[in-house]
């Protein structure tokens, strides 16, 4: 009874959590710029949130591993309480103030920091012999992210920027309530999992040693960083991209940009679902190298279309390409690392490819924000597209060489080298050569000639 309806509970928690994350990840730039911060400052603030998230996940991950009381469920509960409290304070904070910066950084970091620990909970349940469908839970979460993006965009259009802290507070409370209904894993089991993870970390390679051992992974990893760099420029500065498309006059209307942005993010997130659900079937029929190259090409096509978008319909059409780009590249990287890295180094490989999204996002926030202060969004998008094209070229260079069958074999078969083996008859004449001497011997003993009498001379 303890694990009754576990899959349903896990899917619902994922849904609530990702509806929360769509606000902090998708609308941070909108909220900060509407409160008077320039693009460069917003880029730095968003980069700070990412860095704090990475540090926080590492530090608290270690604490949870060592603690006898603090587990993943408890940590997510605490982080949701903190998020709700800070969101309430954020409603009262004055715009363009240091206080608002501090509240945004801590609140948004607290909201996002629990995601890897929610993933770990699924791992612990599986260790306890429970059948948990992580793919289903993650798919439901992605659908909820799409719905949350659309709903928040419409709410923003109606109520303005003040709706964001309220939305965050409500979703943090809902996530807190739902996570409390999740069963707590047995402490003995959790300790076993922690010991296994600690042993893996202890036996693992350093990053320098890893890249020496698997140097062929460097180019695909750099390729993904460049692709995600452009992807995160589009996502982080979506308000600027949409403002360029709909025009300055339309963008000046409060909520107009956010309404289009909500629809675009909804389409983008929903487009991921078919690919995510069917990816294991795709992998059975197509080689992983071909899949990654295909995803890189689709990514660059999507980015070029966004750069050239003349209207919102074209933007929505470009967002559909998410099913062939991001939705393929993210799980594809997981399988690629799985197939090309030894079992004892697999966690390190997964961490490295997972970090490509973070690094791409950090570069997009820092460079994109600073560039927007001195130039237009069009120039920033051109830089992003160039980076995307370089990333695609690197992916083809690294993985495309073995994609197509080599055709030297066909010319070799066509060239009739075998017919030149009339050398074989020569070999067949050789046995005939020894037969000549026996033919001459009977002539020596012919009776009608004088030569046969030569043997009598010695007599």
N, C-alpha and C positions, 0 to 999 in steps of 0.2 A: 504493500500500500504506500510505502514511503516514496516510491518512484512512479506512482500512478500518473498517467498523462504527462510524462516527462517531456516528450517531444513537443506537445502542444504548449506547455509552459515555457520551454526554451525558445520556441519560435515567437511567442508573444513578447517575451523579454527583449529579444532581438529587435522586434518591430518597434517597441517603445523607445529603445535605446537609439536606434538609427533615426527615428523621427526627431529625437533630441539633437543628434549630431548634424542633421541637415541644417539646423539653425546656426550652430557654431561654425560649421565648415563652409556653408554656402552663402551666408549672409553677414559674415563678420565685416567684410569690406564695406558693404552698404551701410551698416550700422555706424561704423567709425567715421566714414566720410560725411554722413548726414549729421554727425555730431561735431563737425568742424575740423577734423584732422585731414591733412593733405595726404596725397597718395604715397609719398615716400615714407612718411611716419606710419601710415597704416601698414605698409609692407614690412616695416621693422617690427611692429606690434604682432603681426601674424607670424612672422618668423620666430619671435620670442615665445609665442604659444607653442609652436612646433618643437622648439628646443626644450622648453620646460616639460613638454609631454614625453619626449625621449628620455630625459634625465629622470623624470618622475617614475616612468614605467620601469626603468632599470633599478632605481633605488628601492621602490616599493616591492618590486618583484623579488629582490633579495631579502627584504624584510619578511614578506609573506612566506618565503621558503624556510626561513629560520624560526618563525614565530609558531608557538603552540596554540595561540588563541586567534590570531588574525588570519583568516582564510580569504579566498577570492570573493565569496558571497558577502562577507562582512565588509571587505574593502570597497566593493562597488556600492554597497548601501551607504557607507560613510561619504564616499565621493558624491553620491547623489544628494545627500543632505547638504553638503557644503555648496554644491552647485545651486540648489534651490535658494539657500540663504543669500549667496552672493548675487543671484539674479534679482532678489528682492531689493538689495542695496543698490543694484545697478539702475533700478527704476528711479531712484532718488538722486543719483550722482549727477553733478553739473556737467554739461557737455564740454568737450575739449579741455579736460582737466587731468592732472596727474592721478587723482583718485579714480577717474573713469578708466584710465589705462591699466592701473593696478587691478581693479575689479574685473575688467575684461580678460586680462591675461590669466588671472587665477581661476575665474569662473569657467572660461572656455577650456582651460587645461584640465580642470577638475571634471568637466563634462566628458572629455575624450579619453582620459587616462585609464578608464576601466575596461575599454574594449578588448585588449589582449587577455585580460583576466576572465572576461566572459567566454572567450575562446577556450581558455584553460579549463574552465568548468566542464565543458563538453568532453575534454580529454580525460578528466578525472572520473566522470561518470562512465566512460567507456572502460577505464581500468577496473571499475567495479562491476563490469559485466553487463552494463545497461546498453541497450541498443538505442543510440541517439543519432538522429539524422541531422548532422551538422549542416549539410548542403541545403536541406529544406529550411532550417532555421535561418541560415544566411540569406537564402532567396527571399523568404518572407520579410526579412529585415531590409533588403534592397527595395522591395516593393513598397514597404512602409516609408523608406527614405524618399521615394518618388512622390508618394501621396503627401508626405509632410512638406516637401518643397513646394508643391502646388498649393496646398492649403495656406502655408505661411505667406507665399507670394500674394494670394488673394486677400488675406487678412491685412498684410502690409498696405496693399492698395487702398483698403478701406479705412484703416485706423492709423497708419503712419508708423514711424520708426519705434514708437513706444511699445508696440506689440511684441517686439523680439524678446525683451527680458521676461514678459509675462508668459510667452510661449515656452521659454526655457524653464521657467519655474514650474509650470504645470506638467511638462513632460518629465522633469527630474523627479517630481513627486510620484507620478504614475510609474516610472521605472523603479523607484525605491519600493513601492508597494508590491509590484510584480516580482522583483528579485527576492523579496522576503518569502514568497510562496515557493521558491525553488528549494528542493531538498538539499540539506547539507551533507556532503560526502563524509564517510567515516574517517575519523582522525587517523586511524592506523593506515588506511588506504592512502590518505593524503600524504602522510609522512613517507610512505613507500615511494610515491610518485616524486616527492621532493628529493629524496635520496637518489633516485634514478637520474633526475635532472641535474643534481649537483655532480654526480659521477660523470655525466656527459660533458658538463662544463669543464671539469677538472682535466679530463682526458683530451679535450679539444685542442685544435691548433690555434695559434695566434693568427691575426688577420694577415700579417706579412707571410707567415708560413703557408697559410691557406692559399694565397694568391701565387706563391711560388709553386705549390703543388698543382694548382688548377689555373694556370696562367691563361688557358683558353677561355675562361669565364670573364676575363676583364673587359673584352670588347663588347659582348652582349650586355654586361652590366652598365657600361658607359652609354651604350645605345639606349637603354631603358631610361637612364637619367635624363638624356636629351629629349626623349619622347614625352616623359612625364613633365619636364620643364615647360614645354609648350602647352600640354594638357592643363597644368596648374595655373599658367598665365590666363588661359581662357576661363577656368573655374573661379580663381581668386578674384580676378578683375572683370567678372561677367557683367557687372553694372556698366563699366566703361565700354565693353564690347557692344552691349545692347544699346547704349546711348549713341554710339557711332551708327548703328544700323537704323534706328528709328528716327534719328535726327535730334539736334539740340533742343528744338522747340518742344517736341513731344516728350523728351526725357526730362524737361524741366517740371512737368506735371508730377506732383508728389504721388508715388506709388505706381506710376506707369512702367518704369523700368522693372520694378520688383514683380509686377504682374506677369510681364513677358518672361522674366528670369525664372519664376516659379514654374511656368509651363514648360520652358526649355529644360530645366532640371528634371521635371517629371518625365518628359519624353526620354531624356538621356538615361535616367535610372531604370525606367521600364524596359528600355531596349536591351539592357544587360541581361534580363532574366532568362530569355530563351537560351542564350549561349551558356550562361552559368549552369542551367539545369541539364543541358545536353552535352556539356563539355566532355564528360567521360566517354560518351558514345563517339564524339568527333575524334577523340584521341585514339580510339581503336582502329579508325580507318585512315587517319592522316598522321604522318611522322611529325613529331614535336618541333623539329627544325623548320619544316614548312609552315607549321601553324604560327610560329613566332615571326617569321619573315612576312607572312600574310598580314598579321596584326600590325606590324610596323608600317607596311605600305598603306593599310587602311587608315592608320592614325594620321599619316602625312596628308592623305587625301582629305580627311575630315578637317584638319587644321587649315589647309588651303581653301576649302569651301567656306570656312568661318571667316577667314581673311577677306574673301571676295563677296561675302553675303550682301545682296542688295536690299533684302527685306527679311521680315521675321519668318516667313514661310520657308525660305532657304535655310535660315538658322535652325528651324525645327527639323528640316530634312537632314541637315548635317549632324544633328544630335542623334539621329537614328543609327549613324555609323558607329556609335558607341558599342553596338553589339558585335562588331567585327574588329574593334580596336582594343579599348580598355578591358571589355568583358572577355577577350581572348588572351590578352597579354598578361593579366594578373594571374589567373589560374595556370596559364601556360608556363610562366616563370617558375611556379611551384613544381610542376611536373618536370621541367627541364633540369632544375637543380636536383630533383629526386633521381633522375636517370643518369646524371653525369657526375655526381658526387658520391664518394664512398659512404657507407652507412654511418661510420663513426664521425664523419664530418658534415652530416646532412643538416643538422641544426644551424651550423655556421653558414652553410650555403643558403638555406632558407632566409636567415637573418639578413644576409647581404643583399639578396634580390628583393626582400621586403623593404630594405632601407632605400632602394632606388626611388621609390615613391616619395619618401620623406626628403631625400636630398634634392630631388627635382622640385618639390614644393618649396623648400627653403630658398633655393636659387631663384625661383619664380617670384616669391614674395619680396626678397631683398632687391634683386636686380630690376624686376618689373616695377616695383613701387618707386624706386629712384629714377628709373627712365621715364615714368609717367610725369614726374615733376619737371622734366626738361624737354619732353617731346610728346607726341600724340600716341593714342592707343594703336593707331595704324602702324606706326614705326615699331612699337613694342611687339605687335602681332607678326610683323615681317621678321623680326629677330627670332621670335619663337618658331615660326615656320621654317626658317633656315636651320635652326637647331634640330627641329623635327626631321627635316630631310637628311641632315648629317647622321642623325640617329638611325634612320631607315637604311642609309647606305652602309653604315657600320654593321647593322644586323645582317644585311645581305652578304657583306664581306665575310662575317664570322660564320654564318650558318648556311648561306646559300650555295656554297661550293659543292656540297654533297646532295643538293636537292634534285638535280637532274642527272639521268644516267649518262655516263661518258660514252661517246660514240667512236672511239678509236677501234673498237672491236668490229664494227660494221665494215670500214675500209679494209681491215685485215682479212676479213672473210671474202670480200669482193676481189681483192688482189689475188689472182690465181697463181699463188706461189706453189701450190701443190702440183699443178700441171707441169711445172718445170722439173718434176721428178722423173723425166726420162733418164735421169741418172740411174734409176733403178734397173732399166734394161742393161746398162753397162755392168751393173753388179751381177745380172743374170748371165752375161756372156763369160764372166770369170769362171764359173763352173765348166763352161764349154771348152775353155782354153786347156784345162788339164786333160780333156778328152782327146785332144789332137795327137799327143804322143802315142797313145794306144793305137790310133788309126795307122800310124806310120810303121809300127812294129810288124804287122802282118806282111808289109811289103818286103821286109828283109828276108823273109823265108819263102819268097816266091820261087818255084822250081826252075823257071826258064831263064834265069839271069846268072851272070858269073859272080856277082858280088857275094852270093851266099857261100861260095867256096873259100872265102877269105879265112874263115876259121880253121881251114885245113893247113894253112901255111905254118902256123905254130907247130902243127903236128909234124 
